[in-house]
């Protein structure tokens, strides 16, 4: 599931085939049938992220603030001034990996994707998603039973969620996070991205998104060319 996530990311950025139409079609198949998520939802969130990375209220990836976590120096100070003490932000480095990575995919994404497609009437995406769950049901129900099947998909989503959050946080969250200052596009991308050491394992583990700077500057470039 994690590797299918990096694969759909490639198609979503139109970086595999030479024509946009083929990329869009295979993207729907990979994210819909192989992962059970809607392409329209991913496009809606991810394109905003690339337009204004790490910009509070414009990048959906940093919208967790200030419910559980305070991201960035500017926003953390702002919360302190407002004296919002309903969460112990000074301890967030201790509870982030207990709450954030395990909960994102199995608890939040799992129900929100269905809400998204129904609300926006993305029926084609819903159909693709249902093929994933039908295939999963037919494959594992005879082998594991109902409880075993539900336990398996929860376990898969739990591990995938941790994997996904580790990769996406380590190449964005250490960088500058603030309100949109209308800085030029090039500088905005560089302020919000950092790379992770290149190795065979890191390339595979992160879907080559350890080259996050190159990816944000050239988002349609095939992943295997980032190192160049």
Secondary structure as UniProt FT lines:
FT   HELIX           2..12
FT   TURN            13..14
FT   HELIX           20..29
FT   HELIX           30..34
FT   HELIX           39..51
FT   TURN            53..54
FT   TURN            56..58
FT   HELIX           60..62
FT   TURN            63..68
FT   HELIX           73..82
FT   HELIX           89..91
FT   HELIX           92..103
FT   HELIX           104..109
FT   HELIX           110..119
FT   TURN            120..121
FT   HELIX           123..170
FT   TURN            171..174
FT   HELIX           185..192
FT   HELIX           200..206
FT   TURN            207..210
FT   HELIX           212..217
FT   TURN            219..220
FT   HELIX           223..225
FT   TURN            226..227
//
